[in-house]
Amino acid sequence: MDTPTTSQRWLRVFCVFAVLLAAGVITLGAWTRLADAGLGCPDWPGCYGHLDVRKAIDHVNATNETDPGALREAHKTVPEMVHRYFASTLGLTIIIIAVLSFINRKREKQPLKLPLFLVALVTFQGILGMWTVTMGLQPTIVMLHLLGGFTTFTLLVLLTARVFRWPSFLNDCDVRMLKPIASLSLAAVILQIALGGWTASNYAAVACTELPICEEGWQDRLDFDEAFIFWGHEHDKPDYEFGVLDNEARTTIHVMHRFGALLVTLLVLALVAKILLRARSKFFRNFAFILFGLLSLQLALGISNVVFAVPLDVAVAHNFVAVILLAALVLFIRAINVKCGTGNPRRNGDCS
């Protein structure tokens, strides 16, 4: 393997930094949304005309002293602006990654299309962030913004794996045939994340407060026509904060998210079982246990959200574990796509 150049080393550093930063942005975004601070700053990119959150807080407090209740609570400006600061830093970091990738474009196996796509993606993500505010938390925009954040994180993880030439071992041949069920599991997780985003953006998280599906008689309260209107909601509110759908529509959304969780559970468990049955290398067996652990943790967090009425820390963790599970499945599919080993099956895949 060629010795990395200085620019390649910096590229690796920035990729790792971008992954960590993207994880922070996703967490802050969930915190902002779940703390009902999405409209804490009703303008963009500043907050009440200020880029400094401290000045925005002073402005809100001063205005509310002279005209009580004229503006939103001052403390809600903090999560929104901190989220914007981190997101802007992530955007700059991705641009640097793209520049370094262009510099190294002639190096063998140096990805260039993916970094350039990430620049376009994070730019669009910034536009969605603006629309989230200027369009008053329109549910479809909020869901797309969440999906964009998850996609950015996952692609950064994939890019980091590529610049580090991971995996660097020969594949366990017996796991290559698991690509169909792994891809199906990935598709189910993506669908479930979208349903989770739709649940959150329509404030349907507390529409069902009992397990395993919903309160008794939930089958009679389903309204698919209203639950999945992605544009043109009819309402008389100035924005979409706290939702505009009736209880039947919110119940429908929540129930579909529960069924989505069941589908993901069955598929990921089937994938884990097949890995353990077919894998001959320690690496893939350990990967199966990681997937099982993430799935179990996610289920526990989802149940806790129901039992404890969506506490902020649990809801944020539920959001974060979802993107980790998504990235783990993408890495697994990458790992099983590498060249098969023909030597000792217990040696192939044991190193990383």
Secondary structure, DSSP 8 states (H G I E B T S, - for coil): -----HHHHHHHHHHHHHHHHHHHHHHHHHHHHHTT-TTSS-SSSSBTTBSSHHHHHHHHHHHHHHSTTSS--GGGHHHHHHHHHHHHHHHHHHHHHHHHHHHTTTSTT---HHHHHHHHHHHHHHHHHHHHHHTTS-HHHHHHHHHHHHHHHHHHHHHHHHHTT---S-B-GGGGGGHHHHHHHHHHHHHHHHHHHHHHHTT-TTS--SSSSSSTTGGGG--HHHHT--S-----SSS-TT--S-HHHHHHHHHHHHHHHHHHHHHHHHHHHHHHHH--SHHHHHHHHHHHHHHHHHHHHHHHHHHTT--HHHHHHHHHHHHHHHHHHHHHHHHHTS-B--S-TTTTTS--
